[in-house]
Amino acid sequence: MKITVDGQARNLQAVWFENNSVRMIDQRKLPENVEIFDAKNSKDIAFAIKDMVVRGAPAIGVAAAYGLAMAKENGEVMEDAVNLIKNTRPTAYDLFKAIKYMTANKYAMSSARRYATELSGRCKKIGEYGNSLISQDSRILTHCNAGALAVLDWGTALAPMRMAKISGKNIFVFVDETRPRLQGARLTAWELLQENIDHAIIADNAAGYYMHNKEVDLAIVGADRIASNGDFANKIGTYEKAVLAKENNVPFYVAAPGSTFDFSMKSGDEIVVEQRGEEEVKKIGETSIGPKESHAKNPAFDVTPARYVTAFITEYGIFRPEELGSLKALMDKDLFMRES
């Protein structure tokens, strides 16, 4: 991804392997500071995933792949390393796909590099297909962060927007702030700023206002796990945006690589939703926003039923929920997907 640090333009991926470390942009520090977190062993990888140094389903998968290869090279007990990383976050399917892929390939570093390269190329294809849905002067709503930070260097939901910009289209993006961790305000807005894509941060509960006023032409979001019927899990708040989009006749698209589709699950009812600590809700940064005696609930994701999805944007093309059988057939022929 293209970023500017101290006035200097640089190209960085969200996660990479260098000098015997898994290196990643520390997403907890953005947008104020661009800092690199170095993971030296599987415990560091598990911490980085759990504490959201790295986040976004595909990026979590890449971090896990590099982490397992590093653990193998370090002589760690691989069963322990696998279990430690596997038990970090339960909802994102890419984590488990990456672990399966690395296990099948004996945790080779070359396989981790291939996994990362494959995902990057596939997300570029998502951008190319998704760009066909974006017209000149489109106004797009997105939720959370499904950009390069969540993948490597293209993103999923943001990939079509990047391609639209490259192809010369003028677009505007409404960026949901995405409480409680503000990934939209902190991360998506930062990425769009780096790419000079016109945008505005809006409060989560303002999306309906702009849809009702006919100011949103389409919505594009990412996903953390997609069931075989098209129900999908994404950052908390996605479900209500999808319902509002349906009510206001706004096309609602989900951008995700094949690694996010879990065809072993019949519906979203089977998806485990991660429950995170209440302090994330009770504070913004270090500032408390409620009585310290009050408790909070903090589901990290919600599940949106397939009936609210216009189509899925994938590296294989664009598929309506009722066409996911055709997508599965293509994935079954894809050697990389069969391996993972």
C-alpha positions in Angstrom: 0.0 0.0 0.0 1.1 3.6 -0.7 1.7 5.6 2.5 3.5 8.8 3.5 5.7 8.7 6.5 7.5 11.9 7.6 6.9 13.4 4.2 8.4 10.4 2.4 6.3 8.1 0.1 6.7 4.4 0.9 5.2 1.2 -0.2 4.4 -1.2 2.7 2.4 -4.3 3.1 0.3 -4.8 6.2 2.3 -8.0 7.1 5.6 -9.4 5.8 8.5 -11.5 6.9 12.0 -10.0 7.3 15.1 -10.5 9.3 13.7 -13.6 11.1 10.6 -11.6 12.3 7.0 -11.4 11.2 6.7 -7.6 10.7 3.3 -5.8 10.7 2.0 -2.3 10.7 0.8 -1.8 14.3 -2.8 -0.9 13.7 -3.3 0.2 17.3 -1.1 3.2 16.7 -2.8 4.6 13.5 -3.5 7.2 12.4 -1.2 9.2 14.7 1.9 7.1 14.2 3.1 4.5 11.7 5.0 1.9 13.8 6.2 -1.6 13.0 5.5 -4.5 15.4 8.0 -7.4 15.2 6.9 -10.8 16.2 9.7 -13.2 17.0 7.7 -16.4 18.0 4.3 -17.9 18.0 3.4 -16.2 21.3 4.1 -12.8 19.7 1.9 -13.7 16.8 -0.9 -14.8 19.1 -0.7 -11.6 21.0 -0.6 -9.5 17.8 -3.8 -11.2 16.5 -5.6 -11.2 19.9 -4.7 -7.6 20.7 -5.5 -6.4 17.2 -2.0 -5.3 16.3 -3.0 -7.0 13.0 -6.7 -7.3 12.1 -8.9 -8.0 9.1 -9.6 -11.7 8.3 -7.1 -12.1 5.4 -4.3 -10.2 7.2 -4.9 -12.4 10.2 -4.5 -15.4 8.0 -1.2 -14.1 6.5 0.1 -13.3 10.0 -0.7 -16.9 11.1 0.9 -18.4 8.0 4.2 -16.5 8.5 4.0 -17.1 12.2 3.8 -20.9 11.8 6.6 -20.9 9.3 8.7 -18.9 11.7 7.8 -21.2 14.6 9.0 -24.2 12.5 12.3 -22.4 11.7 12.7 -21.6 15.4 12.3 -25.2 16.4 9.0 -24.6 18.4 6.7 -27.5 19.2 4.3 -27.1 16.2 1.2 -28.6 17.9 1.6 -26.0 20.7 2.2 -23.1 18.2 -0.8 -24.1 16.1 -3.1 -24.3 19.1 -1.9 -21.0 20.5 -2.6 -19.2 17.2 -5.8 -21.0 16.4 -7.4 -20.0 19.8 -6.9 -16.2 19.3 -10.0 -15.1 17.4 -12.9 -17.5 16.6 -14.9 -15.7 13.9 -12.4 -15.0 11.0 -12.4 -18.0 8.8 -9.1 -17.0 7.0 -7.2 -17.8 10.2 -8.3 -21.4 10.0 -7.8 -21.6 6.2 -4.2 -20.4 6.7 -3.5 -22.9 9.5 -4.9 -25.7 7.3 -2.8 -24.6 4.3 0.4 -24.3 6.4 -0.2 -27.7 8.1 -0.7 -29.4 4.7 2.5 -27.8 3.4 4.6 -28.7 6.5 4.9 -25.1 7.7 7.4 -24.1 5.0 8.3 -20.5 4.7 8.0 -20.7 1.0 4.4 -21.8 1.5 3.7 -18.8 3.8 5.1 -16.5 1.1 3.0 -18.1 -1.5 -0.1 -17.7 0.7 0.5 -14.0 1.1 1.2 -13.5 -2.6 -1.9 -15.4 -3.6 -4.1 -13.3 -1.4 -2.7 -10.1 -2.7 -3.3 -11.1 -6.3 -6.8 -12.3 -5.5 -7.7 -9.1 -3.8 -6.5 -7.1 -6.8 -8.9 -9.2 -8.9 -11.7 -8.3 -6.4 -10.8 -4.6 -7.2 -11.0 -5.2 -10.9 -14.4 -6.9 -10.7 -15.8 -4.5 -8.2 -14.8 -1.5 -10.2 -17.4 -2.5 -12.8 -20.1 -1.7 -10.2 -18.8 1.8 -9.6 -19.9 4.6 -11.9 -18.4 8.1 -12.4 -19.3 10.2 -9.3 -20.5 7.2 -7.3 -21.1 7.8 -3.6 -20.1 4.7 -1.6 -20.8 3.7 2.0 -18.4 1.3 3.8 -18.2 0.0 7.3 -15.1 -0.9 9.4 -11.8 -1.4 7.6 -11.6 -3.8 4.7 -8.6 -2.1 3.1 -5.0 -2.9 2.6 -4.5 -3.0 6.4 -7.0 -5.8 6.6 -5.4 -7.8 3.7 -1.9 -6.8 2.5 -1.9 -4.1 -0.1 -5.2 -3.9 -1.9 -8.0 -4.7 0.5 -11.4 -6.2 -0.2 -14.1 -3.6 0.1 -11.6 -0.8 -0.6 -10.0 -2.6 -3.6 -12.8 -1.6 -6.0 -12.5 2.0 -4.8 -8.8 2.0 -5.4 -9.4 0.6 -8.9 -12.0 3.2 -9.5 -9.6 5.9 -8.6 -6.8 4.4 -10.8 -9.3 4.2 -13.7 -10.0 7.9 -13.4 -13.4 7.8 -11.8 -14.4 10.5 -9.3 -15.9 8.9 -6.2 -16.9 9.8 -2.7 -16.8 7.5 0.3 -18.9 7.7 3.4 -16.8 6.1 6.2 -18.7 4.7 9.2 -16.7 5.4 12.3 -17.3 1.8 13.5 -17.5 1.8 17.2 -16.2 0.6 19.6 -12.6 0.5 18.2 -13.2 3.1 15.4 -11.6 1.1 12.6 -13.4 3.2 10.1 -12.5 6.6 11.5 -8.9 5.5 12.4 -8.0 3.1 9.6 -10.2 3.4 6.6 -10.1 7.2 6.5 -6.3 7.0 6.9 -6.0 4.6 3.9 -8.3 6.7 1.7 -6.3 9.8 2.7 -3.1 8.1 1.5 -4.8 7.3 -1.8 -6.3 10.8 -2.2 -9.8 9.4 -2.4 -12.5 11.9 -1.4 -14.3 10.8 1.8 -16.0 11.8 5.0 -16.2 10.1 8.4 -19.7 9.8 9.7 -21.1 8.6 13.0 -22.4 5.0 12.8 -26.0 6.1 13.4 -25.8 8.6 10.5 -25.7 6.1 7.7 -29.5 5.9 7.5 -29.8 9.6 7.2 -27.6 9.7 4.1 -29.4 6.7 2.5 -32.8 8.1 3.1 -31.6 11.4 1.5 -30.5 9.5 -1.6 -26.9 10.4 -1.1 -25.6 6.8 -1.1 -25.4 5.0 -4.4 -24.0 1.7 -3.1 -22.5 0.1 -0.1 -19.4 -2.2 -0.1 -18.3 -4.0 3.0 -15.9 -6.8 3.8 -16.5 -10.1 5.6 -14.9 -12.3 8.2 -16.8 -15.5 7.4 -19.4 -16.4 4.8 -21.7 -19.4 5.2 -22.7 -21.5 2.2 -26.2 -19.9 2.0 -24.7 -16.4 1.9 -25.2 -15.3 5.5 -22.0 -13.6 6.6 -20.3 -12.3 9.6 -18.6 -8.9 9.6 -17.8 -6.1 12.1 -20.6 -5.3 14.5 -23.0 -2.8 12.9 -22.9 -4.3 9.4 -26.3 -6.0 9.9 -28.1 -2.7 10.6 -26.4 -1.1 7.6 -27.6 -3.9 5.3 -31.2 -3.6 6.6 -31.1 0.1 6.0 -29.7 -0.4 2.5 -32.5 -2.8 1.7 -35.2 -0.4 3.0 -33.7 2.5 1.0 -33.0 0.5 -2.3 -29.3 0.9 -2.0 -27.3 -2.1 -3.5 -25.3 -3.8 -0.8 -22.2 -5.7 -1.8 -19.8 -7.9 0.1 -16.2 -8.1 -1.1 -14.2 -11.1 0.0 -11.7 -13.7 -1.3 -12.6 -17.3 -1.6 -10.6 -18.0 1.6 -13.4 -16.2 3.6 -16.1 -18.6 2.4 -16.9 -21.5 4.8 -18.9 -23.9 2.8 -18.9 -26.3 5.7 -21.5 -24.0 7.4 -25.0 -24.2 6.2 -26.0 -20.8 7.6 -24.9 -17.9 9.7 -26.6 -19.5 12.7 -23.4 -21.7 13.0 -21.0 -18.8 13.1 -19.3 -18.2 16.4 -19.4 -14.5 17.3 -16.4 -13.3 19.3 -17.2 -11.5 22.5 -14.5 -8.9 23.5 -13.8 -7.1 26.7 -16.2 -4.4 28.0 -13.5 -1.8 28.3 -13.5 -1.3 24.6 -17.0 -0.1 24.8 -16.6 1.9 28.0 -13.6 3.9 26.8 -12.5 5.8 23.7 -8.7 5.6 24.0 -8.0 6.3 27.6 -11.1 8.4 28.2 -14.0 6.8 30.0 -17.4 7.5 28.5 -19.7 6.0 31.0 -20.0 5.4 34.8 -17.3 3.1 35.9 -19.9 1.0 37.8 -21.8 0.2 34.6 -21.1 -2.9 32.6 -21.0 -3.2 28.9 -21.5 -5.9 26.3 -19.2 -6.1 23.3 -19.9 -8.6 20.4 -17.2 -8.0 17.9 -19.3 -9.1 14.9 -22.9 -9.6 13.8 -24.3 -11.9 11.2 -26.2 -10.5 8.2 -28.7 -12.8 6.4 -28.1 -13.4 2.7 -31.4 -11.8 1.8 -29.9 -8.4 2.4 -26.9 -9.0 0.1 -27.1 -7.8 -3.5 -24.0 -9.8 -4.5 -20.5 -11.0 -3.4 -17.5 -9.6 -5.2 -14.8 -12.2 -5.3 -11.6 -13.0 -7.3 -13.7 -15.4 -9.4 -16.3 -12.7 -10.4 -19.5 -11.4 -8.9 -22.1 -13.8 -7.5 -25.6 -13.3 -6.1 -26.3 -15.3 -2.9 -28.3 -17.9 -4.8 -25.3 -18.4 -7.2 -22.8 -19.5 -4.5 -23.0 -23.1 -5.7 -21.3 -21.9 -8.9 -18.7 -20.1 -6.8 -18.0 -23.3 -4.8 -17.6 -25.3 -8.1 -14.9 -22.8 -9.2 -13.2 -23.0 -5.9 -13.2 -26.8 -6.0 -11.2 -26.6 -9.2 -8.7 -24.1 -7.7 -5.6 -26.0 -6.4 -4.7 -23.2 -4.0 -8.2 -23.3 -2.4 -8.2 -27.1 -2.2 -4.8 -27.0 -0.4 -6.2 -24.5 2.1 
